Amino acid sequence: MNNNGHTFGGPWTEQKLECVSKYLHAYTTIMSKQPFRFAYIDAFAGTGYREMESDEGTDELMFPALASPEVASFHDGSARNALEVEPAFMKYIFIEKDIDRYAELEELKQEYLLKPEFSEDMIECRHEDANEYLKGLCKKNWKTNRALVFLDPYGMQVEWTTIESIARTQAIDLWILFPLGTVNRLLKNDGEIRPVLQTRLDMFFGEHSWYDAFYQSAKQLSLFDEEDRWQKSGNIFVAIEQYFIDRLQSLFSGVATNPLILRNSKNVPLYILCFAANNQRGAPIAVKIAKDILEGMQNPSQLSLLN
Ligand SMILES: C[S@@+](CC[C@H](N)C(=O)[O-])C[C@H]1O[C@@H](n2cnc3c(N)ncnc32)[C@H](O)[C@@H]1O
């Protein structure tokens, strides 16, 4: 590990990784008895470890100057967690856009290649844009291949067209971290959202109807006549969660309807961790396993906002 550091998250990060790790174990246990080649694809892989400072999530990542100076501890990140799963995956693909973090992933690979159970062709690190790489990979022939993809971005980096590509393979189980807090911050109370941000949200949700889902028309009396204005939905976190689950259900035959709500220390929702699968045969059992894990992870404050 070099001294570049990779600082993000807080206790909610632990919950997120614990949830995904539990699923990884169930996944490889089942898949090792099936006739498929199966891979783990970590598309926002980071470095393999996490340096924890505080628990405020995206704000600090968007405004690093706000981050607290003290470093608490080092923890395994998602890539290392996946490499520790038993039974092992047949292949690991780690994608990272940042050159320094990618270099750390290469170091992680070398560390694991010292173990007899890993071979050079089992671990692939890619210094690429996750959306571009995944869209290309999803076009390949998936008949005898299966994968579990983990999309763990800081904010709104996942494009809807990437999620569409994943669903089309009918061979990939998906865990995705949805940035509830970031989306909420973009949704101005009066609905006056700059066109550039509207386009960003369109790309993120794959359509424009998010506006109708998050805003209601409200009449306002002016001096001369009644004016139309827009008002943000009262329970916006619930509205966003429901809308994203609906969007996933428009693509995937199986979606866990009890995503994990990840909150900061002030109990403000930051992210929701969602699961979806679209394999005709496997999706029902995959969703059942994911739902059970999600339910087991939820204390009352993390219950899906939809409950
Ligand atoms: C929240 S961190 C990932 C943490 C990691 N999953 C873990 O648990 O250790 C998000 C990572 O995605 C990377 N990233 C951001 N945009 C990306 C993109 N378009 N393609 C690939 N990686 C990206 C960032 O550099 C960052 O390392």
The ligand as a MOL file (V3000), in Angstrom:
LIG
                    3D

  0  0  0     0  0            999 V3000
M  V30 BEGIN CTAB
M  V30 COUNTS 27 29 0 0 0
M  V30 BEGIN ATOM
M  V30 1 C -16.5410 4.6800 -3.4940 0
M  V30 2 S -15.0480 4.3960 -4.3530 0 CHG=1
M  V30 3 C -15.0310 2.6390 -4.4780 0
M  V30 4 C -14.7400 1.9320 -3.2470 0
M  V30 5 C -14.5420 0.4410 -3.3800 0
M  V30 6 N -15.6990 -0.2010 -3.9840 0
M  V30 7 C -14.2360 -0.1660 -2.0550 0
M  V30 8 O -15.1310 -0.6360 -1.3500 0
M  V30 9 O -13.0500 -0.2150 -1.7100 0 CHG=-1
M  V30 10 C -15.4080 4.8210 -6.0150 0
M  V30 11 C -14.2190 4.6280 -6.9490 0
M  V30 12 O -14.6790 4.7620 -8.3000 0
M  V30 13 C -13.6590 5.3900 -9.0540 0
M  V30 14 N -14.3320 5.9540 -10.2490 0
M  V30 15 C -15.0490 7.0900 -10.3410 0
M  V30 16 N -15.5680 7.2260 -11.5710 0
M  V30 17 C -15.1750 6.1250 -12.2760 0
M  V30 18 C -15.4210 5.6670 -13.5990 0
M  V30 19 N -16.1830 6.3700 -14.4500 0
M  V30 20 N -14.8860 4.4960 -13.9820 0
M  V30 21 C -14.1270 3.7680 -13.1150 0
M  V30 22 N -13.8620 4.1560 -11.8580 0
M  V30 23 C -14.3820 5.3050 -11.4270 0
M  V30 24 C -13.0750 6.4180 -8.1130 0
M  V30 25 O -11.7600 6.7680 -8.5010 0
M  V30 26 C -13.1150 5.6550 -6.7860 0
M  V30 27 O -11.9010 4.9820 -6.5480 0
M  V30 END ATOM
M  V30 BEGIN BOND
M  V30 1 1 1 2
M  V30 2 1 2 3
M  V30 3 1 2 10
M  V30 4 1 3 4
M  V30 5 1 4 5
M  V30 6 1 5 6
M  V30 7 1 5 7
M  V30 8 2 7 8
M  V30 9 1 7 9
M  V30 10 1 10 11
M  V30 11 1 11 12
M  V30 12 1 11 26
M  V30 13 1 12 13
M  V30 14 1 13 14
M  V30 15 1 13 24
M  V30 16 1 14 15
M  V30 17 1 14 23
M  V30 18 2 15 16
M  V30 19 1 16 17
M  V30 20 1 17 18
M  V30 21 2 17 23
M  V30 22 1 18 19
M  V30 23 2 18 20
M  V30 24 1 20 21
M  V30 25 2 21 22
M  V30 26 1 22 23
M  V30 27 1 24 25
M  V30 28 1 24 26
M  V30 29 1 26 27
M  V30 END BOND
M  V30 END CTAB
M  END
